[in-house]
């Protein structure tokens, strides 16, 4: 179930082993992304593209819209 979290929550969760997914298009991800983030463009975010994630640790999904 999705849950909104703040910057401090993200820091704490990453230290605890959380994975962060950036849903930016590949070109934007290459230009700038959060350290350690995995790129899965939003249009490709599905069961197949997330199959390799560690299901024992939280997953943080992040998208920054430049518009």
Secondary structure, DSSP 4 states (H G I P E B T S, - for coil): ------HHHHHHHHHTT-EEEE-S-HHHHHHS--TTPEE--GGG-STTTTTTS-TTS-EEEE-----
